Amino acid sequence: MIGAGGVAGVAAYKCCQNNAVFSDLMIASRTLSRCDALKARLLEKFGGKGGGNAACGGATASGVCIDKSAALTNISTAQVDADDTAQLVALIRSFKPDIVINVALPYQDLSIMDACLETGVHYVDTANYEPPDTAKFEYGWQWAYRERFRNAGITALLGSGFDPGVTGVFCAYAQKHYFDDIHEIDILDANAGDHGLPFATNFNPEINIREITANGRYFENGAFVETRPLEIKRVYNFPEIGDKDIYLLYHEELESLAANIRGIRRIRFWMTFSEKYLTHLKVLENVGMTSIRPIVFDGREIIPLQFLKAVLPDPASLGPLTKGKTNIGCIVRGAKGGKPKDYYVYNVCDHEECYRETGAQAISYTTGVPAMIGASMLLTGAWKGPGVFNIEEFDPDPFMGALNVFGLPWKESFEPELLNG
């Protein structure tokens, strides 16, 4: 596992729960002390008790084996620079893993994929590649690896977080079980959590702010339509958290879903933001603190957004402060048997419950759990095939079953409140 932040902490915890599949885990990051601290927390949590999920009683669910009697996952740590493919290759060759779970920065996707190709190891990530010097993210860079992964006989699973990730599985599940054709998808990501701080981001500040301040885009009638940042706003009444302001953003799963969901006419992505959050963000943007253009300060070159990241709270520190719930899901509209059909599938996650279990808030939890599940799909053979794949290209059923086992149970409705306009 490359990375030792909040998402990595959850993913590692879940690997230890699923110890019959994950017998050995190496946690590697640029900062060895963070890896060692995570290992210590895991040993304190699982040491002497074996792994497994007490609630599951040693059952097998949807191709995911949970064995309380299995030996404790063997955890080791290492220091590595994920930008340096040669370092990654040396580390992979020394540890000899079956799979690499990339929960580092999206800037590092390609260097890690290169290392997996050179060593013949499967690859999983949670977000698509984004160049450090351009606020632009798309799958083209990673899709270009398809033939090389196919020829190497290994699999790269892209976007095994929640969005992208679970939302793609939700759409594939809807397509498989409820629709002949899907015409419209609205992906809704709501965070009703409150950490009590004036301003903080719930995941990596640099990635979060780059996403929000970029132009919005949505897919309609075979092409992408661009909007100004946060130009389009709606209000949606979310189950369990109520009315929230939602804003249209571009998100990478729109690109892959537009290619993989049959009959699609429109896909949009929406995320909630409070007025206070947007006011802080606007002030920071107006004074240049969200810029990724280098400036010279006190004789050295710095990037304002990276400096801002350094002074903002670490998202991993928000766990004990955050209360409330998230709601992330998909509203799907289409046809079945020649008749119109509406469907809503979603997960509600409680920040405080996530913290009690793993020491992380729900944003890290909802990304870290699917990262482990995606890796387990490849390791158990539930998903097979050499090449580079987005998550919705595989059979959704075993993944959907594993969500219920590992802490992200989903709900569905066939009479949802629709998001019109």
C-alpha positions as CSV (number, residue, x, y, z in Angstrom):
1,M,0.0,0.0,0.0
2,I,1.5,3.3,-1.1
3,G,0.4,6.1,1.2
4,A,-0.1,6.6,4.9
5,G,-2.8,9.3,5.3
6,G,-6.4,9.1,6.4
7,V,-7.6,6.9,3.5
8,A,-4.6,4.6,3.8
9,G,-5.4,4.2,7.5
10,V,-8.9,3.0,6.8
11,A,-7.9,0.8,3.9
12,A,-5.2,-0.9,6.0
13,Y,-7.6,-1.4,8.9
14,K,-10.0,-3.1,6.5
15,C,-7.2,-5.2,5.0
16,C,-6.6,-6.5,8.5
17,Q,-10.3,-7.2,9.0
18,N,-10.2,-9.2,5.7
19,N,-7.1,-11.0,6.9
20,A,-7.9,-14.3,5.1
21,V,-7.3,-12.4,1.9
22,F,-4.7,-10.0,3.0
23,S,-2.1,-12.2,4.8
24,D,0.7,-9.7,4.4
25,L,0.6,-5.9,4.1
26,M,3.4,-3.5,3.6
27,I,2.6,0.2,4.2
28,A,5.0,2.5,2.3
29,S,5.2,6.3,2.1
30,R,7.7,9.1,1.8
31,T,7.5,9.6,5.6
32,L,8.4,6.4,7.4
33,S,7.2,7.6,10.8
34,R,3.7,7.9,9.5
35,C,3.8,4.3,8.3
36,D,5.2,3.1,11.6
37,A,2.5,5.0,13.5
38,L,-0.2,3.4,11.4
39,K,1.3,0.0,12.0
40,A,1.3,0.6,15.7
41,R,-2.4,1.6,15.7
42,L,-3.3,-1.6,13.7
43,L,-1.3,-3.8,16.0
44,E,-3.0,-2.3,19.0
45,K,-6.4,-2.8,17.4
46,F,-5.9,-6.3,16.1
47,G,-2.9,-7.7,18.0
48,G,-3.5,-10.9,19.9
49,K,-7.1,-11.2,18.5
50,G,-6.5,-12.3,15.0
51,G,-8.2,-10.2,12.2
52,G,-11.7,-10.7,11.0
53,N,-14.9,-8.8,11.5
54,A,-16.6,-9.9,14.6
55,A,-20.0,-9.0,13.2
56,C,-19.5,-11.5,10.3
57,G,-18.8,-14.6,12.3
58,G,-16.4,-16.0,9.8
59,A,-18.8,-16.0,7.0
60,T,-18.1,-15.8,3.3
61,A,-19.9,-13.0,1.6
62,S,-20.0,-12.4,-2.2
63,G,-16.6,-13.9,-2.8
64,V,-14.9,-12.1,0.1
65,C,-13.7,-14.4,2.8
66,I,-13.7,-13.3,6.4
67,D,-12.0,-15.7,8.7
68,K,-11.8,-14.8,12.4
69,S,-9.5,-17.7,13.0
70,A,-6.9,-16.7,10.4
71,A,-3.5,-15.4,11.6
72,L,-3.1,-11.7,12.2
73,T,-2.1,-9.8,9.0
74,N,1.6,-9.5,8.9
75,I,2.3,-5.8,8.7
76,S,5.6,-4.2,7.6
77,T,6.6,-0.6,6.7
78,A,9.0,1.1,4.3
79,Q,10.1,4.5,3.1
80,V,9.6,5.2,-0.6
81,D,9.4,8.2,-2.9
82,A,6.3,7.3,-5.0
83,D,7.5,9.8,-7.7
84,D,10.6,7.6,-8.2
85,T,9.7,4.5,-10.3
86,A,13.1,2.9,-9.7
87,Q,12.6,3.1,-5.9
88,L,9.1,1.6,-6.2
89,V,10.4,-1.2,-8.4
90,A,13.1,-2.1,-5.9
91,L,10.6,-2.1,-3.0
92,I,8.1,-4.2,-4.9
93,R,10.8,-6.7,-5.9
94,S,11.9,-7.0,-2.3
95,F,8.4,-7.5,-0.8
96,K,7.0,-9.5,-3.7
97,P,3.3,-8.5,-3.4
98,D,0.4,-9.7,-5.5
99,I,-1.1,-6.2,-5.7
100,V,-0.2,-2.5,-5.1
101,I,-3.0,-0.3,-3.6
102,N,-2.2,3.3,-4.5
103,V,-3.7,5.6,-1.9
104,A,-1.0,8.3,-2.5
105,L,-1.5,11.4,-4.5
106,P,-3.1,11.3,-8.0
107,Y,0.1,13.0,-9.3
108,Q,1.9,9.7,-8.6
109,D,-0.5,7.3,-10.5
110,L,1.7,6.9,-13.5
111,S,5.0,6.3,-11.7
112,I,3.3,3.6,-9.6
113,M,1.7,2.0,-12.7
114,D,5.1,2.0,-14.4
115,A,6.5,0.1,-11.4
116,C,3.7,-2.4,-11.5
117,L,4.3,-3.0,-15.2
118,E,8.0,-3.6,-14.6
119,T,7.4,-6.0,-11.8
120,G,4.2,-7.8,-13.1
121,V,2.0,-6.8,-10.1
122,H,-1.7,-5.8,-10.2
123,Y,-2.6,-2.1,-9.5
124,V,-5.5,-0.4,-7.8
125,D,-6.1,3.3,-7.2
126,T,-8.9,5.6,-6.0
127,A,-8.5,8.7,-8.2
128,N,-7.3,9.2,-11.8
129,Y,-4.0,10.8,-12.8
130,E,-3.6,14.6,-12.5
131,P,-0.4,16.4,-13.6
132,P,1.0,18.5,-10.8
133,D,1.3,21.7,-12.9
134,T,-2.1,21.6,-14.5
135,A,-5.5,21.5,-12.8
136,K,-6.8,18.9,-15.2
137,F,-7.8,15.3,-14.5
138,E,-8.8,12.8,-17.1
139,Y,-8.4,9.1,-17.8
140,G,-6.6,9.4,-21.1
141,W,-3.1,9.2,-19.5
142,Q,-4.1,5.9,-17.7
143,W,-6.2,4.4,-20.5
144,A,-3.0,4.7,-22.6
145,Y,-1.6,1.8,-20.5
146,R,-4.3,-0.7,-21.6
147,E,-2.3,-2.6,-24.1
148,R,0.8,-2.7,-21.9
149,F,-1.1,-4.1,-18.9
150,R,-2.9,-6.6,-21.2
151,N,0.4,-7.8,-22.7
152,A,1.9,-8.1,-19.2
153,G,-1.1,-10.2,-18.0
154,I,-1.9,-8.0,-15.1
155,T,-4.8,-5.8,-14.1
156,A,-5.1,-2.1,-13.3
157,L,-8.3,-1.2,-11.5
158,L,-8.9,2.6,-11.8
159,G,-11.0,4.6,-9.3
160,S,-11.8,2.1,-6.5
161,G,-12.9,4.8,-4.0
162,F,-16.4,6.0,-3.5
163,D,-16.7,8.6,-6.2
164,P,-15.2,7.5,-8.4
165,G,-15.7,3.9,-7.4
166,V,-18.8,2.9,-5.6
167,T,-20.8,5.3,-7.7
168,G,-19.7,3.4,-10.8
169,V,-20.6,0.1,-9.2
170,F,-24.0,1.5,-8.3
171,C,-24.5,2.4,-12.0
172,A,-23.4,-1.0,-13.2
173,Y,-25.7,-2.7,-10.7
174,A,-28.6,-0.6,-11.9
175,Q,-27.8,-1.4,-15.5
176,K,-27.5,-5.1,-14.8
177,H,-30.6,-5.6,-12.7
178,Y,-33.1,-2.8,-13.4
179,F,-32.7,-1.2,-16.8
180,D,-32.6,-2.1,-20.5
181,D,-31.2,1.4,-21.1
182,I,-30.1,4.1,-18.7
183,H,-30.7,7.6,-20.0
184,E,-29.8,9.9,-17.2
185,I,-27.5,9.7,-14.1
186,D,-27.1,12.2,-11.3
187,I,-24.4,11.5,-8.8
188,L,-25.0,13.2,-5.5
189,D,-22.3,13.6,-2.9
190,A,-23.5,15.2,0.4
191,N,-21.5,15.8,3.5
192,A,-23.5,17.0,6.4
193,G,-20.6,16.6,8.8
194,D,-19.5,19.5,11.0
195,H,-15.9,19.7,12.5
196,G,-16.4,23.0,14.2
197,L,-13.4,24.6,12.5
198,P,-13.6,27.9,10.5
199,F,-12.3,26.3,7.3
200,A,-10.9,22.8,6.6
201,T,-11.2,20.3,3.7
202,N,-12.3,16.8,4.3
203,F,-9.7,15.2,2.1
204,N,-6.3,16.4,0.6
205,P,-6.7,20.2,0.5
206,E,-4.7,20.6,-2.7
207,I,-6.8,18.1,-4.6
208,N,-10.0,19.3,-3.1
209,I,-9.5,23.0,-3.9
210,R,-8.3,22.3,-7.4
211,E,-11.5,20.3,-8.1
212,I,-13.8,23.0,-6.8
213,T,-12.2,26.0,-8.4
214,A,-12.0,24.4,-11.8
215,N,-14.8,24.8,-14.4
216,G,-17.7,22.5,-14.1
217,R,-18.7,20.0,-16.8
218,Y,-21.5,17.5,-17.5
219,F,-22.1,15.0,-20.2
220,E,-25.1,15.5,-22.5
221,N,-26.1,14.0,-25.9
222,G,-22.6,12.7,-26.7
223,A,-20.5,15.7,-25.6
224,F,-19.3,17.5,-22.5
225,V,-20.8,20.9,-21.7
226,E,-18.6,23.3,-19.7
227,T,-19.9,25.7,-17.0
228,R,-18.2,28.3,-14.8
229,P,-17.0,27.0,-11.3
230,L,-20.1,26.4,-9.1
231,E,-22.3,28.2,-11.6
232,I,-25.2,25.7,-11.3
233,K,-26.9,25.1,-7.9
234,R,-29.8,23.1,-6.8
235,V,-31.4,22.0,-3.4
236,Y,-31.9,18.3,-2.8
237,N,-33.7,16.6,0.2
238,F,-31.3,13.8,1.1
239,P,-32.5,10.8,3.1
240,E,-31.3,11.1,6.8
241,I,-29.7,14.5,6.4
242,G,-32.4,16.7,4.8
243,D,-32.2,19.7,2.4
244,K,-28.7,20.6,1.2
245,D,-27.3,23.1,-1.4
246,I,-25.7,21.1,-4.2
247,Y,-23.4,22.4,-6.9
248,L,-22.5,20.9,-10.3
249,L,-18.8,19.9,-10.6
250,Y,-16.8,17.9,-13.0
251,H,-15.7,14.5,-11.7
252,E,-13.7,11.9,-13.4
253,E,-16.3,9.1,-13.3
254,L,-18.4,11.1,-15.8
255,E,-15.8,10.3,-18.4
256,S,-15.7,6.6,-17.9
257,L,-19.5,6.2,-17.3
258,A,-20.2,8.0,-20.5
259,A,-18.1,5.4,-22.3
260,N,-19.4,2.3,-20.4
261,I,-23.1,2.8,-19.6
262,R,-25.4,1.9,-22.6
263,G,-28.0,4.3,-23.8
264,I,-26.7,7.2,-21.7
265,R,-27.8,10.7,-22.6
266,R,-26.8,12.8,-19.6
267,I,-24.6,12.4,-16.6
268,R,-24.0,15.1,-13.9
269,F,-22.1,15.2,-10.6
270,W,-23.2,17.3,-7.7
271,M,-21.5,18.0,-4.3
272,T,-22.7,19.9,-1.2
273,F,-21.0,23.0,0.1
274,S,-22.0,25.3,2.9
275,E,-22.2,29.1,2.4
276,K,-19.4,29.5,5.0
277,Y,-17.1,27.1,3.2
278,L,-17.6,28.9,-0.1
279,T,-17.1,32.3,1.4
280,H,-13.7,31.2,2.8
281,L,-12.8,29.6,-0.5
282,K,-13.7,32.8,-2.5
283,V,-11.5,35.0,-0.3
284,L,-8.6,32.6,-0.6
285,E,-9.1,32.5,-4.4
286,N,-9.3,36.3,-4.6
287,V,-6.0,36.8,-2.8
288,G,-4.2,34.1,-4.9
289,M,-3.8,31.4,-2.4
290,T,-5.5,28.7,-4.5
291,S,-3.2,29.3,-7.5
292,I,-0.9,26.5,-8.7
293,R,1.4,28.9,-10.5
294,P,4.8,29.2,-8.8
295,I,5.8,32.5,-7.2
296,V,9.1,33.6,-5.7
297,F,9.0,34.3,-2.0
298,D,12.0,35.2,0.1
299,G,14.3,34.0,-2.6
300,R,12.7,30.6,-3.1
301,E,10.0,29.4,-5.4
302,I,6.7,28.2,-3.8
303,I,3.3,27.2,-5.1
304,P,0.5,29.1,-3.2
305,L,-1.9,26.2,-3.0
306,Q,0.8,23.9,-1.6
307,F,1.6,26.5,1.1
308,L,-2.1,26.8,1.9
309,K,-2.3,23.0,2.2
310,A,0.6,23.2,4.8
311,V,-1.3,25.7,7.0
312,L,-4.7,24.1,6.8
313,P,-5.7,21.3,9.2
314,D,-4.6,17.8,8.1
315,P,-7.8,16.0,7.0
316,A,-6.6,13.0,9.1
317,S,-6.9,15.2,12.2
318,L,-10.6,15.9,11.7
319,G,-11.8,12.4,12.9
320,P,-12.4,13.2,16.5
321,L,-14.0,16.6,15.7
322,T,-16.5,15.7,13.0
323,K,-20.1,14.9,13.7
324,G,-23.0,14.2,11.3
325,K,-23.4,12.0,8.3
326,T,-22.6,11.7,4.6
327,N,-25.0,10.6,1.9
328,I,-23.5,9.6,-1.5
329,G,-25.5,7.9,-4.3
330,C,-26.9,7.9,-7.8
331,I,-30.3,8.8,-9.2
332,V,-30.7,6.7,-12.4
333,R,-33.5,7.3,-15.0
334,G,-34.1,5.1,-18.0
335,A,-36.4,2.4,-19.3
336,K,-37.2,-1.3,-18.6
337,G,-39.5,-3.3,-20.9
338,G,-40.3,-0.1,-22.8
339,K,-41.5,1.7,-19.7
340,P,-39.9,4.6,-17.9
341,K,-38.1,3.7,-14.7
342,D,-36.5,5.7,-11.8
343,Y,-34.0,4.3,-9.3
344,Y,-32.0,5.8,-6.4
345,V,-29.2,3.8,-4.7
346,Y,-27.1,5.4,-1.9
347,N,-25.1,5.0,1.2
348,V,-25.4,6.9,4.5
349,C,-22.2,7.0,6.6
350,D,-21.9,8.4,10.2
351,H,-18.7,10.3,10.9
352,E,-18.7,9.4,14.6
353,E,-19.2,5.7,14.0
354,C,-16.4,5.7,11.4
355,Y,-14.1,7.3,14.0
356,R,-15.0,4.9,16.7
357,E,-14.2,2.0,14.4
358,T,-11.1,3.2,12.5
359,G,-10.0,6.6,13.9
360,A,-11.0,8.4,10.7
361,Q,-13.9,10.5,9.6
362,A,-16.4,9.3,7.0
363,I,-14.7,10.9,4.0
364,S,-11.6,8.8,4.5
365,Y,-13.8,5.8,5.5
366,T,-15.9,5.9,2.3
367,T,-12.8,6.0,0.2
368,G,-10.6,3.5,2.1
369,V,-13.2,0.7,2.4
370,P,-13.7,0.5,-1.4
371,A,-10.0,0.6,-2.0
372,M,-9.7,-2.6,0.0
373,I,-12.7,-4.2,-1.6
374,G,-11.5,-3.5,-5.1
375,A,-8.1,-5.1,-4.3
376,S,-9.9,-8.1,-2.8
377,M,-11.9,-8.5,-5.9
378,L,-8.7,-9.1,-7.9
379,L,-6.9,-11.1,-5.3
380,T,-9.8,-13.6,-4.9
381,G,-10.5,-13.8,-8.6
382,A,-14.0,-12.4,-8.3
383,W,-12.8,-9.9,-11.0
384,K,-10.4,-11.2,-13.7
385,G,-8.9,-10.0,-16.9
386,P,-5.6,-8.4,-17.9
387,G,-5.6,-4.7,-18.9
388,V,-6.7,-1.4,-17.5
389,F,-10.4,-1.1,-16.4
390,N,-12.7,1.3,-14.7
391,I,-14.7,-0.2,-11.9
392,E,-18.0,-0.3,-13.7
393,E,-16.7,-2.6,-16.3
394,F,-16.7,-5.6,-13.9
395,D,-19.6,-7.6,-12.4
396,P,-21.0,-5.3,-9.7
397,D,-22.7,-8.0,-7.6
398,P,-19.7,-9.3,-5.5
399,F,-18.6,-5.7,-4.8
400,M,-22.1,-4.7,-3.8
401,G,-22.2,-7.6,-1.4
402,A,-18.9,-6.7,0.1
403,L,-20.0,-3.1,0.8
404,N,-22.7,-4.5,3.1
405,V,-20.1,-6.7,4.9
406,F,-17.4,-4.1,5.4
407,G,-19.2,-1.1,6.7
408,L,-20.9,0.7,3.7
409,P,-24.4,-0.8,3.5
410,W,-26.5,0.6,0.7
411,K,-30.2,1.4,0.3
412,E,-32.3,1.7,-2.7
413,S,-35.6,3.4,-3.7
414,F,-37.8,3.1,-6.8
415,E,-39.7,6.3,-6.1
416,P,-36.9,8.8,-5.5
417,E,-37.2,12.6,-5.4
418,L,-35.9,13.5,-8.8
419,L,-33.4,16.2,-9.6
420,N,-35.1,18.1,-12.5
421,G,-33.8,20.9,-14.6
